[in-house]
Amino acid sequence: MNKLLVISAVPIALRAFLLPFAHHFRAKGWRVDAIANGVSTCPECLAAFDRVWDVELGRSPLDAKNLLTAPPRIREIVAQQQYDIVHAHMAVAGFVTRYALKDLRKQATPKIIYTAHGFNFYKGEMPLKNAIFLTLEKLAGLWTDYLVVINREDEAAAKRYQIVPPDRVRYMPGIGVDIERYNPDVISASEVAQVLQELNLAPATSLFLCIAEFTPRKRHRDLLKAFAKVARSNTCLAFAGEGALQAEMQQLADQLGVQDRVRFLGFRRDIPTLIRAAVATILVSEAEGLPRSIMESLCLETPAIGTDIRGIRELLEPGCGLLVPVGDVEEIAKAMAWILDHPQEAKAMGKRGRELMAAYDLRQILNLHETLYAEALVPAPSVTIRESLIMGN
């Protein structure tokens, strides 16, 4: 039995992105375990993985426990369980995992794979910050067997800076979207009407939807300020997601006088229906890898408004939505008004998005992981005595 360990700093990443991978490989006879901080409190994670381990990982790179308490615990678990592959996700967990297991790589097992869900250095970030994070990625690259990137800008950067040898960089178009689940044909008009009724909205209300955790990087503040400028009574802005800044954003909605037209929905399990009910989804982040919320929106033929950054640009440039500068409240408001004033053109954008999403199908991403894992598990060729003499050893 092959053994796979998946590592993320927090269970929300496992729950949001990685459960299909656990189900897929377990169905193929693998043992699939997970590490995250607080993972034992996540029912979906407990059901999806064979075994879970709580390790004190912090999401901030400045959190001291990332280098003090987490590495020895990760080393202990991996040494005890004898995993074939350890696959780390996200920047902090990716660095800590590779640092913790750097000495084990001399044994050729486990193989260490890191998926960068968007490098922490990118175009538009401060040069000093970029230099620090690039240095850390290059250092961790020394302890990495394979590096997976999920957008073309990161692929080019990984190869340009030689974070790992180019033949060990793998581009995959995101972490996959289930195009069968996110299918406009499987969501009925009655389901859409029901969710609008739940939100206490009239059928003619134009709903904008933002699916994003309430963190500074997502810049919810910009979106609220922009929505306040769209002074139309028959519009609503809904936020699906949780996070530390939610209460602050609710206060801002009150201050802007739009609280009656804004809904804070928290964690939702009916995201496809919400997207289908919306005239557009909106994501105004300052940094992304390849946002699945936009992929889900395009699958459902709902156009998107997004900031002109890595990942979002890759999805919307083919004419599937509108791009706006980061932090430009006026341009965000104009984009929202354009969607309201051009409903037919907006629908055409969404239909183009559905066509684009075939390349991002979850099944294809799972197949790419199968191929990568099979390659990683191939034993390194042994060197015979004769070959060693020829090479001068």
BAMARRO-575652 format. One record per residue (C-alpha): residue in one letter; chain; x, y, z. Coordinates in pm, 1 decimal. Example, Ala and Ser with C-alpha at 12.3 -4.5 7.8 and 13.67 -1.06 7.14 Angstrom:
2
@type=A mol=A x=1230.0 y=-450.0 z=780.0
@type=S mol=A x=1367.0 y=-106.0 z=714.0
end
This chain:
393
@type=M mol=A x=0.0 y=0.0 z=0.0
@type=N mol=A x=134.6 y=341.8 z=-98.2
@type=K mol=A x=123.6 y=601.5 z=177.9
@type=L mol=A x=55.4 y=971.2 z=112.7
@type=L mol=A x=71.4 y=1251.6 z=369.5
@type=V mol=A x=-94.5 y=1583.7 z=282.3
@type=I mol=A x=10.4 y=1888.8 z=484.4
@type=S mol=A x=-151.1 y=2232.2 z=514.1
@type=A mol=A x=-129.8 y=2493.7 z=785.9
@type=V mol=A x=-504.2 y=2496.2 z=855.5
@type=P mol=A x=-791.8 y=2255.0 z=784.9
@type=I mol=A x=-987.4 y=2513.0 z=585.0
@type=A mol=A x=-743.5 y=2458.3 z=298.1
@type=L mol=A x=-788.5 y=2082.7 z=319.5
@type=R mol=A x=-1166.0 y=2119.8 z=329.3
@type=A mol=A x=-1182.8 y=2372.8 z=47.7
@type=F mol=A x=-935.1 y=2221.4 z=-197.7
@type=L mol=A x=-794.9 y=1880.8 z=-113.2
@type=L mol=A x=-1072.4 y=1644.5 z=-3.4
@type=P mol=A x=-1129.0 y=1516.6 z=-361.5
@type=F mol=A x=-762.4 y=1413.0 z=-375.0
@type=A mol=A x=-797.5 y=1214.3 z=-52.6
@type=H mol=A x=-1110.4 y=1038.4 z=-177.7
@type=H mol=A x=-952.4 y=966.1 z=-516.0
@type=F mol=A x=-631.0 y=808.8 z=-391.6
@type=R mol=A x=-798.3 y=617.5 z=-110.1
@type=A mol=A x=-1032.0 y=466.6 z=-371.0
@type=K mol=A x=-719.9 y=347.7 z=-551.8
@type=G mol=A x=-594.4 y=167.8 z=-244.1
@type=W mol=A x=-364.5 y=434.7 z=-102.2
@type=R mol=A x=-345.1 y=529.4 z=262.0
@type=V mol=A x=-393.6 y=907.0 z=274.4
@type=D mol=A x=-327.6 y=1100.1 z=597.0
@type=A mol=A x=-326.3 y=1472.1 z=672.2
@type=I mol=A x=-155.2 y=1724.4 z=895.9
@type=A mol=A x=-296.4 y=2067.0 z=983.4
@type=N mol=A x=-338.5 y=2285.1 z=1289.1
@type=G mol=A x=-677.8 y=2187.5 z=1430.1
@type=V mol=A x=-757.1 y=1925.4 z=1167.6
@type=S mol=A x=-914.7 y=1694.1 z=1426.9
@type=T mol=A x=-1200.3 y=1946.3 z=1466.1
@type=C mol=A x=-1291.1 y=1929.4 z=1095.6
@type=P mol=A x=-1559.3 y=1660.1 z=1038.8
@type=E mol=A x=-1509.1 y=1660.0 z=661.2
@type=C mol=A x=-1137.0 y=1601.4 z=707.4
@type=L mol=A x=-1194.5 y=1319.4 z=954.6
@type=A mol=A x=-1419.1 y=1149.3 z=700.7
@type=A mol=A x=-1190.6 y=1203.5 z=401.1
@type=F mol=A x=-851.1 y=1099.5 z=541.1
@type=D mol=A x=-741.2 y=771.8 z=694.8
@type=R mol=A x=-569.9 y=948.2 z=982.6
@type=V mol=A x=-518.1 y=1312.0 z=1077.5
@type=W mol=A x=-251.8 y=1474.7 z=1290.9
@type=D mol=A x=-280.0 y=1804.3 z=1475.8
@type=V mol=A x=45.4 y=1997.2 z=1447.7
@type=E mol=A x=95.4 y=2354.9 z=1565.6
@type=L mol=A x=143.4 y=2526.8 z=1231.3
@type=G mol=A x=77.4 y=2898.0 z=1197.5
@type=R mol=A x=-40.7 y=3074.3 z=883.9
@type=S mol=A x=195.0 y=3365.9 z=937.9
@type=P mol=A x=559.8 y=3322.4 z=834.5
@type=L mol=A x=651.7 y=3516.2 z=1151.1
@type=D mol=A x=485.9 y=3266.0 z=1384.1
@type=A mol=A x=766.3 y=3122.1 z=1600.3
@type=K mol=A x=610.3 y=2776.6 z=1633.8
@type=N mol=A x=659.3 y=2720.7 z=1260.6
@type=L mol=A x=1031.0 y=2668.8 z=1319.0
@type=L mol=A x=1033.4 y=2563.0 z=1684.7
@type=T mol=A x=753.8 y=2317.3 z=1757.2
@type=A mol=A x=618.3 y=2210.0 z=1416.6
@type=P mol=A x=934.6 y=2067.9 z=1249.3
@type=P mol=A x=1024.1 y=1807.5 z=1515.7
@type=R mol=A x=663.4 y=1690.8 z=1529.3
@type=I mol=A x=642.8 y=1656.9 z=1150.0
@type=R mol=A x=973.4 y=1466.3 z=1146.1
@type=E mol=A x=847.1 y=1233.9 z=1418.6
@type=I mol=A x=521.2 y=1155.9 z=1237.3
@type=V mol=A x=687.9 y=1098.0 z=900.1
@type=A mol=A x=959.6 y=876.6 z=1053.1
@type=Q mol=A x=703.6 y=666.9 z=1238.9
@type=Q mol=A x=456.5 y=626.1 z=954.5
@type=Q mol=A x=704.9 y=571.9 z=669.5
@type=Y mol=A x=520.6 y=768.7 z=401.4
@type=D mol=A x=612.3 y=726.9 z=37.4
@type=I mol=A x=510.4 y=1081.2 z=-56.4
@type=V mol=A x=467.6 y=1394.3 z=152.8
@type=H mol=A x=276.0 y=1662.7 z=-34.8
@type=A mol=A x=269.4 y=2007.9 z=125.4
@type=H mol=A x=39.3 y=2291.2 z=19.5
@type=M mol=A x=54.6 y=2668.3 z=69.3
@type=A mol=A x=363.3 y=2877.1 z=139.2
@type=V mol=A x=411.7 y=2848.9 z=515.6
@type=A mol=A x=328.2 y=2479.3 z=545.9
@type=G mol=A x=534.8 y=2415.8 z=233.8
@type=F mol=A x=846.1 y=2577.9 z=377.8
@type=V mol=A x=810.8 y=2428.2 z=726.9
@type=T mol=A x=752.4 y=2079.0 z=588.4
@type=R mol=A x=1055.8 y=2090.2 z=360.8
@type=Y mol=A x=1272.8 y=2235.1 z=638.4
@type=A mol=A x=1155.3 y=1963.6 z=877.0
@type=L mol=A x=1227.4 y=1679.8 z=633.7
@type=K mol=A x=1540.9 y=1809.5 z=463.9
@type=D mol=A x=1766.2 y=1545.0 z=619.2
@type=L mol=A x=1530.2 y=1259.2 z=529.3
@type=R mol=A x=1578.3 y=1330.7 z=158.8
@type=K mol=A x=1919.7 y=1162.7 z=184.9
@type=Q mol=A x=1729.6 y=835.5 z=229.0
@type=A mol=A x=1539.4 y=890.1 z=-100.5
@type=T mol=A x=1208.7 y=844.7 z=80.3
@type=P mol=A x=967.9 y=1001.5 z=128.5
@type=K mol=A x=949.6 y=1207.2 z=-188.4
@type=I mol=A x=874.2 y=1570.7 z=-104.0
@type=I mol=A x=627.7 y=1754.5 z=-326.1
@type=Y mol=A x=525.0 y=2116.2 z=-276.1
@type=T mol=A x=230.5 y=2286.2 z=-446.1
@type=A mol=A x=267.7 y=2663.6 z=-453.1
@type=H mol=A x=-81.0 y=2811.3 z=-446.0
@type=G mol=A x=73.1 y=3136.4 z=-563.4
@type=F mol=A x=429.1 y=3235.3 z=-471.3
@type=N mol=A x=456.9 y=3505.7 z=-204.2
@type=F mol=A x=677.8 y=3699.6 z=-445.1
@type=Y mol=A x=496.0 y=3838.3 z=-748.1
@type=K mol=A x=468.7 y=4133.5 z=-982.2
@type=G mol=A x=345.1 y=4441.5 z=-798.3
@type=E mol=A x=471.8 y=4344.0 z=-452.9
@type=M mol=A x=739.6 y=4546.8 z=-271.1
@type=P mol=A x=1092.1 y=4460.9 z=-396.5
@type=L mol=A x=1231.6 y=4386.7 z=-49.8
@type=K mol=A x=944.8 y=4151.4 z=34.8
@type=N mol=A x=983.4 y=3980.3 z=-302.3
@type=A mol=A x=1355.8 y=3934.8 z=-244.0
@type=I mol=A x=1298.2 y=3778.0 z=98.9
@type=F mol=A x=1033.0 y=3532.9 z=-19.6
@type=L mol=A x=1226.8 y=3442.8 z=-333.0
@type=T mol=A x=1531.2 y=3365.2 z=-118.9
@type=L mol=A x=1320.8 y=3142.0 z=106.1
@type=E mol=A x=1171.8 y=2959.1 z=-192.8
@type=K mol=A x=1516.1 y=2899.2 z=-342.6
@type=L mol=A x=1641.4 y=2769.4 z=-9.3
@type=A mol=A x=1344.4 y=2533.4 z=27.2
@type=G mol=A x=1389.4 y=2427.9 z=-332.9
@type=L mol=A x=1705.9 y=2248.2 z=-223.9
@type=W mol=A x=1485.4 y=2019.1 z=-16.0
@type=T mol=A x=1216.6 y=1962.1 z=-282.0
@type=D mol=A x=1174.3 y=1669.3 z=-520.2
@type=Y mol=A x=894.5 y=1824.6 z=-726.2
@type=L mol=A x=747.3 y=2174.1 z=-736.2
@type=V mol=A x=388.7 y=2212.6 z=-859.0
@type=V mol=A x=275.3 y=2555.6 z=-978.1
@type=I mol=A x=-82.3 y=2645.2 z=-1067.9
@type=N mol=A x=-46.1 y=2944.8 z=-1297.9
@type=R mol=A x=180.8 y=3033.2 z=-1585.9
@type=E mol=A x=342.5 y=3334.1 z=-1417.4
@type=D mol=A x=463.6 y=3116.8 z=-1131.2
@type=E mol=A x=579.4 y=2848.3 z=-1374.6
@type=A mol=A x=793.2 y=3104.6 z=-1556.6
@type=A mol=A x=929.3 y=3239.7 z=-1226.9
@type=A mol=A x=1015.3 y=2892.9 z=-1094.4
@type=K mol=A x=1218.5 y=2818.8 z=-1405.2
@type=R mol=A x=1373.6 y=3164.6 z=-1439.0
@type=Y mol=A x=1499.5 y=3165.3 z=-1080.3
@type=Q mol=A x=1577.6 y=2789.9 z=-1085.0
@type=I mol=A x=1394.1 y=2728.3 z=-759.2
@type=V mol=A x=1425.5 y=2360.7 z=-849.3
@type=P mol=A x=1574.9 y=2214.4 z=-1167.0
@type=P mol=A x=1335.2 y=2291.2 z=-1456.6
@type=D mol=A x=1263.4 y=1922.2 z=-1519.7
@type=R mol=A x=1116.6 y=1899.0 z=-1168.2
@type=V mol=A x=870.9 y=2187.2 z=-1213.1
@type=R mol=A x=517.7 y=2073.0 z=-1291.7
@type=Y mol=A x=248.3 y=2310.9 z=-1414.2
@type=M mol=A x=-107.5 y=2209.0 z=-1332.0
@type=P mol=A x=-405.0 y=2437.2 z=-1410.2
@type=G mol=A x=-515.7 y=2494.3 z=-1052.3
@type=I mol=A x=-639.3 y=2240.4 z=-802.3
@type=G mol=A x=-934.8 y=2148.0 z=-1019.7
@type=V mol=A x=-1301.6 y=2232.5 z=-1040.6
@type=D mol=A x=-1579.0 y=1974.6 z=-1065.9
@type=I mol=A x=-1741.6 y=2084.6 z=-1391.8
@type=E mol=A x=-2024.6 y=1835.7 z=-1342.4
@type=R mol=A x=-2120.9 y=1977.9 z=-1004.1
@type=Y mol=A x=-2072.9 y=2335.4 z=-1123.0
@type=N mol=A x=-2301.8 y=2289.0 z=-1420.5
@type=P mol=A x=-2575.7 y=2542.5 z=-1501.0
@type=D mol=A x=-2804.3 y=2267.0 z=-1628.8
@type=V mol=A x=-2829.8 y=2094.5 z=-1290.3
@type=I mol=A x=-2945.8 y=2403.0 z=-1096.9
@type=S mol=A x=-3315.6 y=2470.8 z=-1137.3
@type=A mol=A x=-3489.0 y=2805.2 z=-1150.1
@type=S mol=A x=-3677.7 y=2708.3 z=-834.7
@type=E mol=A x=-3349.9 y=2658.0 z=-646.1
@type=V mol=A x=-3232.9 y=3003.0 z=-754.0
@type=A mol=A x=-3567.9 y=3153.9 z=-649.9
@type=Q mol=A x=-3544.8 y=2979.5 z=-313.9
@type=V mol=A x=-3200.1 y=3115.8 z=-234.1
@type=L mol=A x=-3308.4 y=3468.5 z=-331.4
@type=Q mol=A x=-3608.5 y=3431.5 z=-103.5
@type=E mol=A x=-3380.5 y=3315.9 z=177.9
@type=L mol=A x=-3173.4 y=3629.9 z=131.3
@type=N mol=A x=-3496.4 y=3832.2 z=141.4
@type=L mol=A x=-3442.4 y=3960.0 z=-212.0
@type=A mol=A x=-3700.2 y=4028.3 z=-479.7
@type=P mol=A x=-3667.6 y=3813.4 z=-795.3
@type=A mol=A x=-3560.3 y=4118.3 z=-997.1
@type=T mol=A x=-3269.7 y=4199.5 z=-762.9
@type=S mol=A x=-2925.5 y=4193.0 z=-922.6
@type=L mol=A x=-2698.6 y=3993.9 z=-692.8
@type=F mol=A x=-2320.5 y=4032.4 z=-683.3
@type=L mol=A x=-2139.1 y=3754.9 z=-499.3
@type=C mol=A x=-1793.8 y=3749.0 z=-339.7
@type=I mol=A x=-1663.7 y=3409.6 z=-225.5
@type=A mol=A x=-1355.3 y=3471.4 z=-14.1
@type=E mol=A x=-1220.6 y=3429.8 z=335.4
@type=F mol=A x=-1218.1 y=3756.1 z=530.7
@type=T mol=A x=-844.5 y=3824.7 z=527.9
@type=P mol=A x=-656.2 y=4145.9 z=437.9
@type=R mol=A x=-530.8 y=3997.0 z=110.4
@type=K mol=A x=-885.8 y=3966.5 z=-24.1
@type=R mol=A x=-950.4 y=4342.9 z=16.4
@type=H mol=A x=-1320.3 y=4323.8 z=102.9
@type=R mol=A x=-1299.2 y=4689.1 z=205.2
@type=D mol=A x=-1241.6 y=4796.0 z=-157.6
@type=L mol=A x=-1544.6 y=4600.9 z=-271.0
@type=L mol=A x=-1774.8 y=4747.2 z=-7.2
@type=K mol=A x=-1665.3 y=5100.3 z=-91.9
@type=A mol=A x=-1720.0 y=5034.1 z=-462.4
@type=F mol=A x=-2063.9 y=4885.6 z=-401.2
@type=A mol=A x=-2162.5 y=5195.7 z=-203.7
@type=K mol=A x=-2094.9 y=5396.4 z=-520.2
@type=V mol=A x=-2334.5 y=5176.7 z=-718.9
@type=A mol=A x=-2637.1 y=5357.6 z=-581.5
@type=R mol=A x=-2909.8 y=5132.5 z=-719.3
@type=S mol=A x=-3179.8 y=5006.8 z=-488.8
@type=N mol=A x=-3236.5 y=4679.0 z=-674.7
@type=T mol=A x=-2883.0 y=4548.0 z=-619.1
@type=C mol=A x=-2733.8 y=4334.6 z=-344.9
@type=L mol=A x=-2380.2 y=4231.4 z=-254.5
@type=A mol=A x=-2339.0 y=3899.1 z=-75.3
@type=F mol=A x=-2025.1 y=3767.2 z=92.7
@type=A mol=A x=-1982.6 y=3390.6 z=129.5
@type=G mol=A x=-1700.1 y=3308.0 z=366.6
@type=E mol=A x=-1569.7 y=3345.6 z=719.0
@type=G mol=A x=-1264.2 y=3505.7 z=874.6
@type=A mol=A x=-1117.6 y=3741.2 z=1128.9
@type=L mol=A x=-1217.7 y=4059.6 z=943.7
@type=Q mol=A x=-1587.1 y=3976.6 z=901.9
@type=A mol=A x=-1710.3 y=4186.0 z=1196.7
@type=E mol=A x=-1500.2 y=4481.6 z=1080.7
@type=M mol=A x=-1650.6 y=4459.4 z=732.0
@type=Q mol=A x=-2001.6 y=4446.3 z=877.7
@type=Q mol=A x=-1925.3 y=4767.3 z=1064.5
@type=L mol=A x=-1795.7 y=4924.8 z=743.5
@type=A mol=A x=-2118.0 y=4832.3 z=562.3
@type=D mol=A x=-2309.1 y=5015.7 z=835.7
@type=Q mol=A x=-2081.4 y=5319.8 z=807.3
@type=L mol=A x=-2127.5 y=5329.5 z=430.6
@type=G mol=A x=-2504.7 y=5306.2 z=465.4
@type=V mol=A x=-2536.0 y=4990.2 z=255.6
@type=Q mol=A x=-2611.5 y=4740.6 z=531.7
@type=D mol=A x=-2963.5 y=4681.6 z=393.5
@type=R mol=A x=-2818.3 y=4579.5 z=55.1
@type=V mol=A x=-2532.3 y=4363.0 z=183.9
@type=R mol=A x=-2554.4 y=4004.8 z=310.1
@type=F mol=A x=-2288.8 y=3824.6 z=513.9
@type=L mol=A x=-2360.0 y=3456.5 z=457.2
@type=G mol=A x=-2074.4 y=3281.6 z=638.9
@type=F mol=A x=-1972.6 y=2932.7 z=530.1
@type=R mol=A x=-2212.3 y=2795.8 z=267.8
@type=R mol=A x=-2268.4 y=2454.0 z=115.5
@type=D mol=A x=-2487.6 y=2584.2 z=-169.2
@type=I mol=A x=-2219.8 y=2780.6 z=-351.9
@type=P mol=A x=-2327.8 y=2658.7 z=-700.1
@type=T mol=A x=-2681.6 y=2788.4 z=-647.0
@type=L mol=A x=-2555.0 y=3119.8 z=-509.9
@type=I mol=A x=-2327.9 y=3165.6 z=-810.5
@type=R mol=A x=-2609.3 y=3081.8 z=-1049.0
@type=A mol=A x=-2828.9 y=3339.4 z=-875.6
@type=A mol=A x=-2567.3 y=3612.3 z=-921.1
@type=V mol=A x=-2524.7 y=3846.1 z=-1217.2
@type=A mol=A x=-2149.0 y=3831.8 z=-1148.6
@type=T mol=A x=-1899.2 y=3711.2 z=-892.4
@type=I mol=A x=-1631.1 y=3949.5 z=-769.2
@type=L mol=A x=-1280.8 y=3892.0 z=-635.1
@type=V mol=A x=-1065.3 y=4200.0 z=-574.2
@type=S mol=A x=-764.3 y=4037.0 z=-404.1
@type=E mol=A x=-414.1 y=4177.7 z=-414.4
@type=A mol=A x=-264.8 y=3831.7 z=-471.5
@type=E mol=A x=-397.5 y=3493.3 z=-584.5
@type=G mol=A x=-264.0 y=3167.7 z=-721.7
@type=L mol=A x=-550.0 y=3054.0 z=-943.2
@type=P mol=A x=-875.9 y=3129.0 z=-760.6
@type=R mol=A x=-1123.3 y=2845.1 z=-771.1
@type=S mol=A x=-1416.5 y=3075.2 z=-693.6
@type=I mol=A x=-1369.9 y=3234.0 z=-1034.0
@type=M mol=A x=-1334.1 y=2894.4 z=-1200.0
@type=E mol=A x=-1657.3 y=2783.7 z=-1034.5
@type=S mol=A x=-1828.3 y=3100.7 z=-1152.5
@type=L mol=A x=-1719.9 y=3051.1 z=-1511.8
@type=C mol=A x=-1827.7 y=2685.9 z=-1502.7
@type=L mol=A x=-2176.5 y=2809.5 z=-1414.8
@type=E mol=A x=-2170.3 y=3068.6 z=-1696.4
@type=T mol=A x=-2164.6 y=3356.6 z=-1449.0
@type=P mol=A x=-1912.8 y=3625.6 z=-1548.6
@type=A mol=A x=-1658.6 y=3753.3 z=-1298.4
@type=I mol=A x=-1503.0 y=4083.4 z=-1202.3
@type=G mol=A x=-1147.6 y=4043.7 z=-1076.8
@type=T mol=A x=-831.6 y=4236.4 z=-1010.9
@type=D mol=A x=-569.2 y=4239.1 z=-1283.6
@type=I mol=A x=-325.2 y=4007.0 z=-1110.4
@type=R mol=A x=-158.9 y=3670.2 z=-1163.5
@type=G mol=A x=-410.3 y=3388.9 z=-1174.2
@type=I mol=A x=-722.8 y=3604.0 z=-1212.0
@type=R mol=A x=-582.2 y=3757.0 z=-1529.9
@type=E mol=A x=-513.1 y=3411.2 z=-1666.3
@type=L mol=A x=-879.1 y=3317.7 z=-1623.7
@type=L mol=A x=-1051.4 y=3637.9 z=-1734.8
@type=E mol=A x=-832.5 y=3768.8 z=-2018.6
@type=P mol=A x=-996.7 y=3533.1 z=-2271.7
@type=G mol=A x=-1308.4 y=3752.3 z=-2243.6
@type=C mol=A x=-1480.9 y=3578.2 z=-1954.7
@type=G mol=A x=-1509.0 y=3881.9 z=-1726.5
@type=L mol=A x=-1376.2 y=4225.0 z=-1639.6
@type=L mol=A x=-1033.8 y=4311.4 z=-1498.2
@type=V mol=A x=-979.9 y=4607.4 z=-1264.4
@type=P mol=A x=-665.1 y=4747.6 z=-1098.5
@type=V mol=A x=-593.8 y=4639.9 z=-741.0
@type=G mol=A x=-735.9 y=4889.4 z=-492.6
@type=D mol=A x=-914.5 y=5101.7 z=-755.4
@type=V mol=A x=-1256.6 y=5153.2 z=-598.6
@type=E mol=A x=-1380.7 y=5367.9 z=-887.6
@type=E mol=A x=-1296.2 y=5103.8 z=-1148.4
@type=I mol=A x=-1456.9 y=4828.5 z=-942.0
@type=A mol=A x=-1775.3 y=5036.0 z=-921.1
@type=K mol=A x=-1765.3 y=5099.8 z=-1296.7
@type=A mol=A x=-1727.1 y=4728.9 z=-1365.7
@type=M mol=A x=-2027.6 y=4648.9 z=-1147.8
@type=A mol=A x=-2232.3 y=4914.2 z=-1326.3
@type=W mol=A x=-2125.4 y=4773.3 z=-1664.6
@type=I mol=A x=-2253.9 y=4428.2 z=-1567.3
@type=L mol=A x=-2588.4 y=4581.8 z=-1467.7
@type=D mol=A x=-2615.4 y=4789.5 z=-1785.7
@type=H mol=A x=-2503.8 y=4518.7 z=-2032.2
@type=P mol=A x=-2682.4 y=4198.0 z=-1925.9
@type=Q mol=A x=-2658.5 y=4025.0 z=-2264.3
@type=E mol=A x=-2288.1 y=4094.2 z=-2306.8
@type=A mol=A x=-2231.3 y=3977.0 z=-1949.8
@type=K mol=A x=-2412.3 y=3649.5 z=-2021.0
@type=A mol=A x=-2196.6 y=3597.9 z=-2330.0
@type=M mol=A x=-1887.2 y=3638.9 z=-2112.3
@type=G mol=A x=-2013.9 y=3368.2 z=-1880.7
@type=K mol=A x=-2076.9 y=3126.7 z=-2168.3
@type=R mol=A x=-1721.7 y=3175.6 z=-2292.9
@type=G mol=A x=-1604.7 y=3095.1 z=-1942.2
@type=R mol=A x=-1779.9 y=2758.5 z=-1942.0
@type=E mol=A x=-1592.8 y=2663.6 z=-2261.4
@type=L mol=A x=-1259.8 y=2766.1 z=-2108.4
@type=M mol=A x=-1310.1 y=2557.2 z=-1794.3
@type=A mol=A x=-1281.8 y=2220.8 z=-1970.2
@type=A mol=A x=-903.5 y=2248.7 z=-1930.5
@type=Y mol=A x=-942.0 y=2296.8 z=-1552.3
@type=D mol=A x=-1162.6 y=1992.5 z=-1489.4
@type=L mol=A x=-1093.7 y=1821.8 z=-1155.8
@type=R mol=A x=-1063.2 y=1483.9 z=-1328.7
@type=Q mol=A x=-775.3 y=1612.9 z=-1538.4
@type=I mol=A x=-597.9 y=1751.7 z=-1230.4
@type=L mol=A x=-639.0 y=1417.8 z=-1051.2
@type=N mol=A x=-486.9 y=1241.4 z=-1351.9
@type=L mol=A x=-192.8 y=1481.5 z=-1347.2
@type=H mol=A x=-135.8 y=1400.2 z=-979.6
@type=E mol=A x=-148.2 y=1029.2 z=-1055.5
@type=T mol=A x=119.6 y=1076.6 z=-1320.2
@type=L mol=A x=335.3 y=1285.8 z=-1086.9
@type=Y mol=A x=307.1 y=1041.4 z=-797.7
@type=A mol=A x=388.4 y=746.9 z=-1025.0
@type=E mol=A x=701.4 y=928.2 z=-1144.1
@type=A mol=A x=800.6 y=1016.4 z=-788.4
@type=L mol=A x=771.3 y=654.0 z=-678.1
@type=V mol=A x=1002.5 y=518.8 z=-947.2
@type=P mol=A x=1325.0 y=417.9 z=-770.3
@type=A mol=A x=1633.6 y=613.1 z=-867.2
@type=P mol=A x=1857.9 y=408.7 z=-1098.0
@type=S mol=A x=2135.0 y=235.7 z=-911.3
@type=V mol=A x=2493.6 y=286.9 z=-1019.0
@type=T mol=A x=2695.2 y=-29.4 z=-1088.2
@type=I mol=A x=3060.8 y=-67.8 z=-987.1
@type=R mol=A x=3162.1 y=-46.9 z=-1352.9
@type=E mol=A x=2960.0 y=275.2 z=-1405.7
@type=S mol=A x=3111.7 y=419.0 z=-1089.5
@type=L mol=A x=3464.4 y=350.6 z=-1219.4
@type=I mol=A x=3379.6 y=506.1 z=-1554.9
@type=M mol=A x=3254.0 y=820.7 z=-1378.6
@type=G mol=A x=3576.1 y=836.1 z=-1181.7
@type=N mol=A x=3428.1 y=758.9 z=-839.5
end
